[in-house]
């Protein structure tokens, strides 16, 4: 095992305002979290979307989630708040 389970809450402070009206319901307001995640000790990750169209997704590793939903959208103003208090602005 690499480390203990880590959890986080992820905000996208700019995403909703960048979208057309038809797409806005897929994004929460800037002050509301977009999703929560749990990174297990082996790196596998559970992601729970908190948007109107919420769903649950499993990833083999945290980095895969980041590649698809964070790094691919640098203009979304993504902020990750970890349960240990660490904050990442991506």
C-alpha positions, 0 to 999 in steps of 0.5 A, a space after each residue: 500500500 502506498 498511503 492511506 485513502 484520500 478524499 477531495 472536493 473539486 470546484 470548477 469556478 469558471 466552467 459554467 460561465 463558459 458554456 452555452 445556456 443549453 449546457 449550463 445545467 451540466 455544471 454547478 455554480 462557481 461556489 458549489 462543488 462539481 464532484 467528490 473523489 476518493 483515492 484508495 491506497 492502491 491509487 484507484 479512484 472513485 468519482 461522484 459527480 454532484 451536478 444535476 446529471 450526477 453519476 459515479 465513475 471508477 478510475 484505475 488511478 487519480 492521474 487518469 481522472 485528472 487527464 480527462 476532467 482537469 488537465 483537458 480543461 485548464 480554463 475551468 478554474 479547477 480547485 481541488 480541496 483535499 481532506 488533509 487541508 491541501 488545496 490545488 489550483 489547477 
